[in-house]
Amino acid sequence: MKKLANLFYDAVKLNPQKTAIWCDNKSVAYNELADLVSKYSNFLLKNKVAYGDHIGIPMNNSIESVALILSAANLGVGLVPINPTLPLDAIKTAFSFGNVKHLIARQAFYEQVDKSGGLNVEGEKFCIDGEYDNTIPFSDALNMSCVRPIIKEVSGDETLIITMTSGSTGSPKPIDLTQNNKYQRAIAHISLYHITKEDVILAATPLYHSLAERLVIIPLIIGGTSILLPRFTPNIWLNCVKDLKVTFTIAVSAQLSQIAELLSSPFIPEIDSLRCVVSSSALLEPHVKNELIKKLNCEFHEMYGTSEISTATSIYFKEAINHKQSVGKPLPEADIRILKDNGELAKANEIGEIACKTKLMCNGYYGMPEVFKASLQGDYFMTGDLGYLDDKGFLYFSGRKKELIITGGINVYPSDVEKCVSQLSEVSECAAFAYPDERLGEVVALAVVVKPNCNLGKRSIQIQCARNLADFQQPHKIFFVDELPKNAMGKLEKFKLMEYVRLHCPND
């Protein structure tokens, strides 16, 4: 089993003066980051944090947060990172699932929580950016020894991160990721995308999500440079890539859609450092994909995966020009099957549930072994996603199984409707979903966001659908909304659409 802290300290020895990480206009060299990690480790040990404990962290993107991840790896401690803006009940639920004993947070978080009734933990509370009642100030860590403490029990097989699933289709679940899980995933991406110590790697998603954690860990265990954005806007992203000479990044599709829109402006900075960009999270619209490939002038890949299985497939569009709607072929570490409802293998080009066997599988749902076991068929994780494999072995994603619309007994895949309507130049984004109907059980409904300064009526959408879709795929309900409900990662929360349109379109 690999110990991430060992790999990091090895990189420090080889690159002591090299920039390890940049965040919010501040950078630290490898030797400086190592000193901080050692001080944090000694400080936590002094304050009753022991091997195997779990620490809750309402995490922001900062150098301190990265140092805490490495300190946790060094001590054999688990972290439960959480979005600090979540409602208190959701935070309590996550911390309960993750068996949190200690808490590390900022003053603003403690103030907000106390207004809502407080948050109790069994162990210690630490304040990372000052002082607060009944907490231990983390500033005291800077007075600790910078000699690395060695915890002999650490094997690499203990929990490092418990991350909550996005909950984009319902109740979130706690995913248990060990140090070895994180290492195996990092190595798979290093191999797949030819990452080296010369790369400058950008993480532009929140550190409480596994993608940003991976993009930070990869460079720090091989001697590369990590760029961590404190927050994302397309302008900040483009300027960061230009000014800091970013060479590699994985971005979620919602971010790339905003970046593509900005790239059409004549005033964008010239980008010449990028070697490779990878899109994740959800499928990109074809016109967005084409704009990015044309303007970024680098390798452009798209991947498919889930938090449980990590990246399962990847596609490089220059090498797969005839498969642009695909999410690629399985990684060497993975095997993909398409299963019908009766558990039998689907034929080529036949839609079924995507199942994946992979060496990159998580360690299960923490404290919920039976729930995780129920999501397996043999060694294959049932993703809850629908798709098909073509006769060349390329995977095509069709949507979430729970989001399938069954109208009069006929299956309608929301992605088919969305692709059709997205071809209208006035449409910024859209989402198809099931709407209750007394006669047919469900009918197709459509929520549409129109681009600024554009006019689009229901009739134009109906004509577009009539020309390109079958009768049973036609939307019976069309709602115009200012935005679609999304989570902090920019991922569409389709399960909220029905309530959303009822609130925002009461007269439709």
C-alpha positions in Angstrom: 0.0 0.0 0.0 1.2 3.5 -0.9 1.5 6.2 1.7 0.8 9.6 0.2 2.8 11.5 2.8 5.9 9.5 2.0 5.5 10.2 -1.7 5.1 13.9 -1.0 8.2 14.1 1.3 10.2 12.2 -1.4 9.1 14.9 -3.9 10.3 17.6 -1.4 13.8 16.1 -1.2 14.1 16.3 -5.0 12.5 19.7 -5.5 12.9 21.7 -2.3 12.9 25.2 -3.9 10.4 24.5 -6.6 6.9 26.0 -6.4 4.6 23.3 -4.9 1.3 25.2 -4.9 -0.2 28.5 -5.8 -3.5 29.8 -4.5 -5.0 33.2 -4.3 -1.8 35.1 -5.3 0.3 33.2 -2.8 2.8 30.5 -3.6 4.8 28.1 -1.4 7.9 26.0 -2.3 8.0 22.3 -1.6 10.3 22.8 1.5 7.9 25.5 2.9 4.8 23.2 2.3 6.6 20.3 4.0 7.4 22.4 7.0 3.7 23.5 7.2 2.6 19.8 6.9 5.0 18.7 9.7 3.9 21.6 12.0 0.2 20.8 11.4 0.9 17.1 12.1 2.7 17.8 15.4 0.0 20.3 16.4 -2.8 17.9 15.8 -1.0 15.1 17.7 -0.4 17.5 20.6 -4.1 18.3 20.7 -5.4 14.7 21.0 -6.0 13.9 17.4 -5.0 10.2 17.0 -4.5 7.7 14.3 -7.8 6.6 12.9 -9.7 9.7 14.1 -11.9 11.5 11.6 -11.9 15.3 11.3 -14.8 17.3 9.9 -13.7 20.2 7.7 -16.0 22.7 6.1 -13.4 23.2 3.4 -12.4 26.1 1.3 -9.8 26.2 -1.4 -6.6 27.3 0.3 -3.0 26.3 0.9 -3.9 25.5 4.5 -6.5 23.0 3.3 -4.0 21.2 1.1 -1.6 21.1 4.0 -4.3 19.6 6.2 -4.9 16.8 3.6 -1.2 15.9 3.6 -1.1 16.1 7.4 -4.1 13.7 7.6 -2.3 11.3 5.3 0.9 11.6 7.4 -1.0 10.8 10.7 -3.4 8.1 9.3 -6.3 10.4 10.1 -9.5 10.6 8.0 -11.0 13.9 6.7 -14.7 14.6 6.1 -14.6 17.7 3.8 -18.0 19.4 3.3 -19.3 22.5 1.5 -19.4 25.2 4.3 -22.5 26.8 2.7 -24.7 23.8 3.2 -27.6 24.0 5.6 -26.6 22.9 9.2 -28.8 19.8 9.1 -26.9 18.6 5.9 -23.6 19.2 7.6 -24.6 17.3 10.7 -25.8 14.4 8.5 -22.5 14.3 6.7 -20.5 14.4 9.9 -22.7 11.7 11.5 -22.2 9.5 8.4 -18.4 10.1 8.6 -18.1 9.4 12.3 -16.5 12.9 12.8 -14.7 13.3 16.1 -12.9 16.7 15.7 -13.7 19.8 13.7 -11.5 22.3 11.9 -13.3 25.4 10.6 -13.1 29.2 10.1 -14.5 31.9 12.3 -17.2 32.7 9.9 -18.4 29.1 9.9 -18.5 28.9 13.7 -20.4 32.2 13.8 -23.0 31.0 11.3 -23.4 27.6 12.9 -23.9 29.2 16.4 -26.7 31.3 15.0 -28.4 28.1 13.8 -28.1 26.2 17.0 -24.5 25.0 17.2 -22.6 21.9 16.2 -21.1 19.6 18.8 -18.3 17.1 18.3 -16.8 14.5 20.7 -13.3 15.8 20.4 -11.6 19.1 19.8 -12.7 22.1 17.8 -10.0 24.2 16.0 -10.3 27.6 14.4 -8.0 27.9 11.4 -8.1 31.6 10.8 -8.1 33.3 14.3 -9.7 32.8 17.7 -13.3 31.7 18.6 -15.0 30.7 21.8 -14.2 27.2 22.9 -11.9 26.5 20.0 -8.1 26.0 19.7 -6.5 28.6 17.4 -4.6 26.9 14.6 -2.1 29.7 14.6 -0.4 27.9 17.4 0.6 25.3 14.9 3.1 27.7 13.4 5.1 27.4 16.7 5.4 23.6 16.5 8.5 21.6 15.3 8.9 21.2 11.6 10.4 17.8 12.1 8.0 15.2 10.5 6.4 12.9 13.0 6.3 9.3 11.9 3.2 7.2 12.8 4.2 3.6 12.5 0.6 2.3 12.2 0.0 4.2 8.9 -0.2 1.6 6.1 -1.9 3.5 3.3 -5.0 1.3 3.7 -6.8 3.6 6.2 -9.5 6.1 5.3 -8.2 9.4 4.1 -11.3 11.1 2.7 -15.0 10.5 3.2 -16.7 12.4 0.5 -20.4 12.7 0.1 -21.9 11.8 -3.3 -23.4 14.8 -5.0 -26.9 13.9 -4.2 -27.9 15.0 -7.7 -30.5 12.2 -7.8 -31.5 12.1 -4.2 -29.9 11.3 -0.8 -26.1 11.6 -0.7 -24.0 8.7 0.5 -20.5 8.7 2.2 -17.8 7.4 -0.1 -14.8 5.9 1.7 -11.5 6.7 0.0 -8.3 5.3 1.4 -4.8 6.7 0.8 -4.3 3.7 -1.6 -7.5 4.6 -3.5 -6.2 8.1 -4.0 -2.8 6.9 -5.1 -4.2 4.4 -7.6 -6.5 7.0 -9.1 -3.6 9.5 -9.3 -1.3 7.0 -11.0 -4.0 6.0 -13.5 -4.5 9.7 -14.5 -0.7 10.3 -14.7 -0.4 7.3 -17.1 -3.6 8.2 -19.1 -2.7 11.8 -19.7 1.1 11.6 -19.7 1.5 13.9 -16.7 5.0 14.6 -15.6 6.8 16.8 -13.0 7.1 19.5 -15.6 3.3 20.0 -15.7 1.5 22.9 -14.0 -1.9 21.5 -13.0 -5.0 23.6 -12.4 -7.7 22.6 -9.9 -10.7 24.9 -10.2 -13.4 23.0 -8.4 -14.0 22.9 -4.6 -11.6 20.8 -2.5 -14.5 19.1 -0.8 -15.0 17.2 -4.1 -12.8 14.3 -5.2 -11.8 16.0 -8.5 -10.0 18.9 -6.9 -8.4 16.6 -4.4 -7.0 14.4 -7.2 -5.7 17.4 -9.2 -3.9 18.7 -6.1 -2.5 15.3 -5.0 -1.1 14.4 -8.5 1.5 17.1 -8.8 2.5 17.0 -5.2 3.5 13.3 -5.3 5.5 13.7 -8.5 7.2 17.1 -8.0 4.9 19.1 -10.3 3.2 22.4 -9.5 -0.4 22.7 -8.3 -2.6 25.8 -9.1 -5.7 26.0 -6.9 -8.3 28.5 -7.7 -10.1 29.9 -4.6 -13.2 30.4 -6.8 -14.2 29.9 -10.4 -15.3 32.3 -13.0 -14.4 31.9 -16.7 -12.4 35.1 -16.7 -10.4 34.1 -13.7 -9.8 30.6 -15.2 -8.5 32.0 -18.5 -6.3 34.6 -16.9 -4.9 32.0 -14.5 -4.1 29.7 -17.4 -2.4 32.5 -19.3 -0.4 34.1 -16.4 0.7 30.9 -14.6 1.4 28.9 -17.7 -1.0 26.0 -16.8 -0.4 22.9 -18.9 -3.0 20.4 -17.7 -6.4 20.5 -16.1 -9.6 18.5 -15.7 -12.7 20.8 -15.6 -16.4 20.0 -15.1 -18.5 20.5 -18.1 -20.5 23.4 -16.6 -17.3 25.4 -16.3 -16.2 24.5 -19.8 -19.5 25.7 -21.2 -18.9 29.1 -19.6 -15.3 29.2 -20.8 -16.4 28.3 -24.4 -18.9 31.2 -24.4 -16.1 33.6 -23.3 -13.7 32.2 -26.0 -15.9 33.7 -28.7 -15.0 37.2 -27.5 -12.2 39.0 -29.4 -10.8 40.3 -26.1 -9.8 37.0 -24.5 -6.1 36.5 -23.5 -4.0 34.4 -25.8 -3.6 30.8 -24.4 -0.5 29.0 -25.5 0.6 26.9 -22.5 -2.1 24.3 -22.4 -1.1 20.8 -23.3 -4.2 18.9 -22.4 -7.8 19.7 -21.1 -10.2 17.0 -19.9 -13.9 17.5 -19.5 -15.7 15.6 -16.7 -19.0 15.5 -14.8 -21.6 15.7 -17.7 -21.6 15.6 -21.5 -20.7 18.7 -23.3 -23.0 20.0 -26.0 -21.4 19.4 -29.5 -21.1 23.1 -30.3 -19.4 23.7 -27.0 -17.0 20.9 -27.6 -16.2 22.1 -31.1 -15.5 25.7 -29.8 -13.1 24.4 -27.1 -11.2 22.1 -29.5 -10.8 25.0 -31.9 -9.9 27.8 -29.5 -7.8 26.1 -26.8 -5.4 24.6 -29.3 -4.5 21.6 -27.2 -5.4 17.9 -26.7 -9.0 17.8 -25.7 -10.4 14.7 -23.9 -13.8 13.8 -22.3 -14.1 11.3 -19.5 -16.9 9.3 -17.9 -16.9 8.1 -14.3 -18.5 8.4 -10.9 -17.1 9.2 -7.4 -17.4 5.5 -6.5 -15.4 4.3 -9.5 -13.3 7.3 -10.5 -12.6 7.7 -14.2 -13.9 4.7 -16.1 -13.6 5.8 -19.8 -11.8 8.5 -21.7 -11.7 9.8 -25.3 -9.3 11.9 -27.2 -11.3 13.5 -30.0 -8.4 13.9 -32.4 -8.0 10.1 -32.4 -11.7 9.4 -32.4 -13.1 11.9 -34.9 -16.1 9.6 -35.8 -17.1 9.1 -32.2 -17.6 12.7 -30.9 -20.8 11.8 -29.0 -19.0 9.0 -27.2 -17.4 9.3 -23.7 -14.6 6.9 -24.9 -13.2 3.5 -24.2 -12.5 1.9 -20.8 -9.3 2.7 -19.1 -6.8 -0.2 -18.7 -7.9 -0.5 -15.1 -11.6 -0.8 -15.9 -14.1 -3.1 -17.7 -17.5 -1.8 -18.8 -20.6 -3.9 -19.3 -24.1 -2.8 -20.3 -26.7 -4.8 -18.5 -30.4 -5.1 -19.2 -33.1 -5.0 -16.5 -33.0 -8.8 -16.2 -29.2 -8.7 -15.6 -28.3 -10.1 -19.0 -25.6 -8.5 -21.2 -27.0 -6.0 -23.7 -26.0 -6.3 -27.3 -23.9 -3.7 -29.1 -25.8 -0.4 -29.5 -28.5 -1.6 -27.0 -29.2 0.8 -24.1 -28.9 -0.6 -20.6 -27.4 0.2 -17.2 -23.6 1.0 -17.2 -21.8 -1.4 -14.9 -18.0 -1.1 -14.2 -15.4 -3.3 -12.7 -12.2 -1.3 -11.9 -9.1 -1.3 -9.8 -10.0 2.4 -9.0 -13.1 1.4 -7.0 -13.7 3.2 -3.7 -13.5 1.3 -0.4 -17.3 1.3 -0.2 -19.9 3.6 1.6 -18.5 4.3 5.0 -20.5 2.6 7.7 -23.0 1.4 5.1 -21.5 -1.9 3.7 -24.9 -3.4 2.9 -25.9 -0.4 0.8 -22.7 -0.6 -1.2 -23.0 -4.4 -1.5 -26.5 -3.8 -3.0 -25.0 -1.6 -5.7 -22.7 -4.4 -6.9 -23.4 -7.2 -9.3 -20.5 -9.5 -8.7 -17.4 -7.3 -9.1 -19.3 -4.7 -11.1 -20.6 -1.4 -9.7 -24.0 -0.6 -11.0 -23.7 3.1 -11.7 -27.4 4.0 -12.1 -26.5 5.5 -15.5 -27.9 4.4 -18.9 -25.8 4.0 -22.0 -24.6 1.6 -24.7 -21.4 0.3 -26.2 -21.0 0.4 -30.0 -19.4 -2.4 -32.0 -16.0 -0.7 -31.6 -16.2 -0.7 -27.8 -16.9 3.1 -27.4 -19.3 4.0 -24.6 -22.2 6.4 -25.1 -24.0 8.0 -22.1 -27.8 8.2 -22.3 -28.7 9.7 -18.9 -29.5 8.6 -15.3 -31.7 5.5 -14.9 -33.9 7.3 -12.4 -34.4 10.2 -14.9 -35.8 7.9 -17.6 -39.2 9.1 -18.8 -41.8 6.3 -19.4 -44.7 7.7 -21.4 -47.5 5.3 -22.2 -45.1 2.4 -21.6 -42.4 3.7 -24.0 -39.0 4.8 -22.8 -37.9 8.3 -23.6 -34.2 9.3 -22.9 -34.0 12.9 -21.8 -30.7 13.3 -23.5 -32.4 12.7 -26.9 -34.8 15.6 -26.3 -32.1 17.9 -24.9 -29.7 17.3 -27.8 -32.5 18.2 -30.2 -33.6 21.4 -28.5 -30.0 22.5 -27.7 -29.4 22.8 -31.5 -31.6 26.0 -31.4 -29.2 28.9 -31.4 -31.3 30.8 -28.8 -31.0 28.0 -26.2 -28.4 28.4 -23.5 -29.3 25.1 -21.8 -32.3 22.9 -21.3 -33.4 19.8 -19.3 -36.0 17.2 -20.1 -37.8 15.5 -17.3 -40.9 13.4 -16.4 -44.2 15.3 -15.8 -47.2 13.4 -14.3 -50.1 12.7 -16.7 -53.3 10.9 -15.9 -53.6 9.1 -19.2 -50.0 8.3 -20.1 -48.5 8.1 -16.6 -45.7 10.5 -17.5 -45.1 12.9 -20.4 -42.0 14.7 -21.5 -41.5 18.2 -19.9 -38.8 20.6 -20.8 -37.2 23.4 -18.8 -35.4 25.9 -21.1 -32.9 28.7 -20.4 -32.8 31.2 -23.2 -29.6 33.1 -24.0 -29.5 36.8 -23.0 -31.0 39.2 -25.6 -32.6 36.4 -27.5 -36.3 35.7 -28.0 -37.6 32.1 -28.2 -41.2 31.0 -28.1 -42.8 27.6 -27.3 -43.8 27.3 -30.9 -40.3 27.3 -32.2 -39.3 24.6 -29.8 -42.3 22.5 -30.8 -41.4 22.8 -34.5 -37.8 21.8 -33.8 -39.0 18.7 -31.9 -41.6 17.8 -34.5 -38.9 17.8 -37.2 -36.4 15.8 -35.3 -38.1 13.6 -32.7 -40.6 10.8 -32.7 -44.2 11.4 -31.6 -43.7 9.8 -28.2 -40.6 12.1 -27.6 -42.5 15.4 -28.1 -42.5 17.7 -25.0 -46.0 18.2 -23.7 -44.9 20.9 -21.2 -42.4 23.6 -21.9 -41.2 25.9 -19.1 -38.9 29.0 -19.6 -36.7 29.5 -16.6 -33.8 31.9 -15.7 -31.6 29.1 -14.6 -31.6 25.4 -13.9 -31.2 24.0 -10.3 -27.6 22.9 -9.8 -25.3 21.9 -7.0 -22.0 23.6 -6.0 -20.2 21.6 -8.7 -22.5 23.0 -11.4 -24.1 19.6 -11.8 -27.8 19.7 -12.8 -30.1 18.5 -9.9 -32.8 17.0 -12.1 -34.8 15.6 -9.2 -35.5 19.2 -8.1 -36.9 20.2 -11.5 -40.6 19.5 -10.8 -40.7 21.6 -7.7 -38.5 24.2 -9.3 -40.9 24.8 -12.2 -43.9 24.8 -9.9 -42.3 27.6 -7.9 -40.9 29.6 -10.8 -43.5 29.0 -13.5 -46.8 28.8 -11.6 -48.9 29.9 -14.6 -47.5 27.5 -17.2 
